[in-house]
Amino acid sequence: MVTQPAPVPGWHGTVGLLLASSTGGVGQHVRSLAAGLAAAGVRVLVCGPAATQEQFDFTGAGARFHPVEIPASPTPADARAVAALRRALGAEPVDVLHAHGLRAGLVAVLARPAAPVVVTWHNAVLAGGLRGGLSRLVERIVARGARVTLGASADLVARAAELGAADARLAPVAAPTLPAPRRRRAAVRAEFGVAADQPLVVSVGRLHPQKRYDLLVDAAARWRARTPPPVVVIAGSGPAYLPLAARVSAARAPVTLLGHRTDVADLLAGADLAVVTSDWEARQLFAQEALRAGVPLVATAVGGLPELVGDAAVLVPPGDVDEVDAAVRGLLDDPARRADLARRGAARAADWPTEADTLAQLAALYRELAPDAAGPATPGADTPSTGRR
């Protein structure tokens, strides 16, 4: 069970948190916010797909939940989602509506609620063609329709401002603190048949084309000739599973697709190296988890990753299997460099915003937008916030 952040006083109104279909970082973030805000005396209404509630248990975090089915891609069903959101807000009015992601942001803006709308941008638009054009139109509508736009990385803030956002701010998303590993390093490695002298390379994330796990599979196929060959495991589920499984088989790559895992702390405890091969990320949760755990990281220099990791990871250009191959080989051949990166990573992570910092920032924003919301719900709740703008 992930440790909930400590309550942050300062605002005690009602907030609506809206999200679309999610199996990864956005859902985890909303769950963390719901738990922290509810613990601080804020009334929280989460709206989103029923399947997302089943996976993240927002009600178990202290929130109320109302189903609003928002699929991952725009469809005619968006009109039903807008109507469902209006019904939810009619039954349970909120002081601030905070949507997460462009899909949820579009539904929030089109619903035209009485409450001010905040939209957090978690991802960049990478698609081309008709789908990309439609997504860029959604970007513009959401940027211009929200009272405040929050970007999980600086490039998202710049993009929203470019598209006409009235008020765009940086709001880094803190990864929830992982629990302590439940198994010893040797036990984790034994699960995957990793010998004492074999490296274990780990990656965690949604199996989606954006993550470019094809690059990791192709690089891993080259490592079969190493002595001993590394074992590579990828934890996560998603639409790219079947193509990736076929690629692993065709390349005879030493890669195991683990599916969804809840023991990321254990995987990191057994790992020698972590790898992120994405075409774009903001502040990827696994990158944060790896550095916090002191696991050396190879990651692509995209989005918010360079500002996140600084000199505490090896950064490579996106889309380049040769660079991924060379970076991993270099680290596997240099234990001293791995140890140095482990130290740098832990030090870097110590300076990142925490979940409590995120809650404080958002409480300050909600108070700014809805200063006349319900008064203190707990003793001392009118203590000034420590939130940062």
Residue pairs with C-beta under 8 A, 6 or more apart in sequence:
1 179
2 32
2 176
2 177
2 178
2 179
3 176
3 177
3 179
4 32
4 35
4 36
4 39
4 61
5 32
5 35
5 36
5 39
5 354
5 355
5 356
5 358
5 359
6 36
6 39
6 356
7 36
7 39
7 40
7 41
8 36
8 40
8 356
8 359
8 360
8 363
8 385
8 386
8 387
9 40
9 41
9 363
9 376
9 378
9 380
9 381
9 382
9 383
9 385
10 40
10 360
10 363
10 364
10 367
10 381
10 382
10 383
10 384
10 385
10 386
10 387
11 42
11 363
11 364
11 366
11 367
11 370
11 373
11 385
12 40
12 41
12 42
12 43
12 373
12 374
12 375
12 376
12 377
12 378
12 381
13 42
13 43
13 94
13 95
13 96
13 366
13 370
13 373
13 374
14 42
14 43
14 44
14 45
14 92
14 93
14 94
14 95
14 96
14 373
14 374
15 37
15 42
15 43
15 44
15 45
15 94
15 95
15 96
15 97
15 98
15 366
16 44
16 45
16 46
16 47
16 88
16 89
16 92
16 94
16 96
16 97
16 98
16 113
16 115
17 30
17 33
17 34
17 44
17 45
17 46
17 47
17 58
17 63
17 98
17 100
18 46
18 47
18 48
18 68
18 70
18 85
18 97
18 98
18 99
18 100
18 104
18 107
18 108
19 26
19 27
19 30
19 46
19 47
19 48
19 52
19 70
19 99
19 100
19 101
19 104
20 26
20 48
20 49
20 70
20 71
20 72
20 101
20 103
20 104
20 107
21 48
21 49
21 51
21 52
21 70
21 71
21 72
21 103
22 30
22 48
22 52
22 56
22 101
23 55
23 206
23 237
23 238
23 260
24 205
24 206
24 236
24 285
25 122
25 173
25 284
25 285
26 100
26 101
26 122
27 52
27 55
27 56
28 56
28 176
28 285
29 100
29 122
29 173
30 46
30 48
30 56
30 58
30 100
31 56
31 57
31 58
31 61
32 174
32 176
32 355
32 358
33 44
33 98
33 358
33 359
33 362
34 44
34 46
34 58
34 61
34 62
34 63
35 61
35 62
36 355
36 356
36 358
36 359
37 44
37 359
37 362
37 363
38 44
38 61
38 62
38 63
39 62
40 359
40 363
40 381
41 376
41 377
41 378
41 381
42 363
42 366
42 377
43 64
43 374
44 58
44 61
44 62
44 63
44 64
45 63
45 64
45 65
45 66
45 88
45 92
45 94
46 53
46 58
46 63
46 64
46 65
46 66
47 65
47 66
47 67
47 68
47 84
47 85
47 88
48 65
48 67
48 68
48 70
48 104
49 67
49 68
49 69
49 70
49 71
50 67
50 69
53 59
53 65
53 67
58 65
59 65
64 92
66 84
66 88
66 91
66 92
67 84
68 81
68 84
68 85
68 88
68 107
69 77
69 80
69 81
69 84
70 78
70 81
70 103
70 104
70 107
71 77
71 103
72 103
73 103
73 131
74 103
74 106
74 134
74 135
74 138
78 106
78 107
78 110
81 107
82 107
82 110
82 111
85 107
85 108
85 111
85 113
86 111
86 113
89 97
89 111
89 113
89 114
89 115
93 114
93 115
94 113
94 115
95 115
95 366
95 369
95 370
95 373
95 374
96 115
96 116
96 118
96 366
96 369
96 370
96 373
97 108
97 113
97 115
97 116
97 117
97 118
98 117
98 118
98 119
98 120
98 362
98 366
99 105
99 107
99 108
99 117
99 118
99 119
99 120
99 146
100 119
100 120
100 122
101 120
101 121
101 122
101 123
102 119
102 121
102 123
102 125
102 135
102 138
102 139
102 142
103 138
104 119
105 117
105 119
105 121
105 138
105 142
105 145
105 146
106 138
106 141
106 142
108 117
108 119
108 146
109 117
109 119
109 141
109 142
109 145
109 146
110 145
115 370
116 147
116 148
116 369
116 370
117 145
117 146
117 147
118 146
118 147
118 148
118 149
118 150
118 365
118 369
119 142
119 146
119 148
119 149
119 150
120 149
120 150
120 151
120 152
120 171
120 173
121 149
121 150
121 151
121 152
121 156
121 159
121 160
122 152
122 156
122 173
122 282
123 280
123 282
124 155
124 156
124 159
124 280
124 282
124 303
125 132
125 135
125 136
125 139
126 132
126 210
126 279
126 280
127 135
139 159
139 160
139 163
140 163
140 164
142 149
143 149
143 160
143 163
143 164
143 165
143 168
144 163
144 164
144 165
144 166
146 165
146 166
147 166
147 167
147 369
148 166
148 167
148 168
148 169
148 365
148 369
149 157
149 160
149 165
149 166
149 167
149 168
149 169
150 168
150 169
150 170
150 171
150 365
151 157
151 158
151 159
151 160
151 168
151 169
151 170
151 171
151 282
152 171
152 172
152 173
152 282
152 283
152 304
153 170
153 172
153 282
153 283
153 303
153 304
153 307
153 308
154 170
154 304
154 307
155 303
155 304
156 282
156 303
156 304
157 168
157 169
157 170
158 168
160 168
161 168
169 389
171 358
171 361
171 362
172 283
172 304
172 352
172 353
172 358
173 282
173 283
173 285
173 358
174 288
174 352
174 353
174 354
174 355
174 357
174 358
175 283
175 285
175 288
175 289
175 292
176 285
176 355
177 292
177 354
177 355
178 264
178 265
178 268
178 289
178 292
178 293
179 265
180 265
181 188
181 263
181 265
181 266
181 268
181 269
182 263
182 265
182 266
183 263
183 266
183 269
183 270
184 269
185 269
185 270
187 270
188 266
188 267
188 269
188 270
189 198
189 200
189 270
192 200
192 231
192 233
192 256
192 270
193 231
194 200
194 231
194 270
195 228
197 228
198 228
198 229
198 230
198 231
199 228
199 230
199 231
199 272
199 273
199 332
200 230
200 231
200 233
200 270
200 271
200 272
200 273
201 220
201 230
201 231
201 232
201 233
201 271
201 272
201 273
201 274
201 275
201 328
202 232
202 233
202 234
202 235
202 267
202 268
202 270
202 271
202 273
202 274
202 275
202 290
202 295
203 213
203 216
203 232
203 233
203 234
203 235
203 274
203 275
203 276
203 277
203 286
204 234
204 235
204 236
204 261
204 264
204 267
204 286
204 289
205 211
205 213
205 234
205 235
205 236
205 276
205 278
205 284
205 286
206 236
206 237
206 238
207 213
207 234
207 236
207 237
207 238
207 239
207 240
207 241
207 244
207 257
208 238
208 239
208 240
209 240
210 278
210 279
210 280
211 236
211 240
211 277
211 278
211 279
212 277
212 278
212 279
212 300
212 318
212 319
213 234
213 240
213 244
213 277
214 243
214 244
214 247
215 277
215 319
215 320
215 321
215 324
216 232
216 234
216 255
216 275
216 277
216 324
217 244
217 247
217 248
217 251
217 253
217 255
218 247
218 251
218 253
218 321
219 321
219 324
219 325
219 328
220 230
220 232
220 251
220 253
220 254
220 255
221 251
221 252
221 253
221 254
222 325
223 229
223 230
223 232
223 254
223 325
223 328
223 329
224 252
224 253
224 254
226 329
226 332
229 254
230 254
230 272
230 273
230 328
230 332
231 254
231 256
232 253
232 254
232 255
232 256
233 255
233 256
233 258
233 267
234 244
234 255
234 256
234 257
234 258
235 258
235 259
235 260
235 261
235 264
235 267
236 258
236 259
236 260
236 261
237 259
237 260
241 257
241 259
244 257
245 257
247 253
248 255
248 257
261 267
264 286
264 289
265 289
265 293
268 274
268 289
268 290
268 293
268 295
269 293
271 290
271 295
272 295
272 296
272 332
272 338
273 295
273 296
273 297
273 298
273 328
273 331
273 332
273 338
274 286
274 287
274 290
274 295
274 296
274 297
274 298
275 297
275 298
275 299
275 324
275 328
276 284
276 286
276 287
276 297
276 298
276 299
276 300
276 305
277 300
277 318
277 324
278 284
278 299
278 300
278 302
278 318
279 300
279 302
279 318
279 319
280 302
280 303
280 318
281 287
281 299
281 300
281 302
281 303
281 304
281 305
282 303
282 304
283 304
283 305
283 308
284 299
284 305
284 308
287 297
287 299
287 305
287 308
287 309
287 313
288 308
288 349
288 352
290 297
290 345
291 297
291 309
291 312
291 313
291 345
291 346
291 348
291 349
292 345
292 346
292 349
294 342
294 343
294 345
294 346
295 342
295 345
296 313
296 314
296 331
296 337
296 338
296 341
296 342
296 345
297 309
297 312
297 313
297 314
297 341
297 345
298 313
298 314
298 316
298 324
298 327
298 328
298 331
299 305
299 309
299 313
299 314
299 315
299 316
300 315
300 316
300 317
300 318
301 315
301 316
301 317
301 318
302 318
305 315
306 315
308 352
309 315
309 345
309 348
310 348
311 344
312 341
312 344
312 345
312 347
312 348
312 349
313 341
313 345
314 327
314 330
314 331
314 341
316 323
316 324
316 326
316 327
317 323
330 337
331 337
331 338
331 341
353 361
357 388
360 385
360 386
360 387
360 388
361 387
361 388
361 389
362 387
363 385
363 387
364 385
364 387
364 388
364 389
365 387
366 373
367 373
367 385
375 381
375 382
376 382
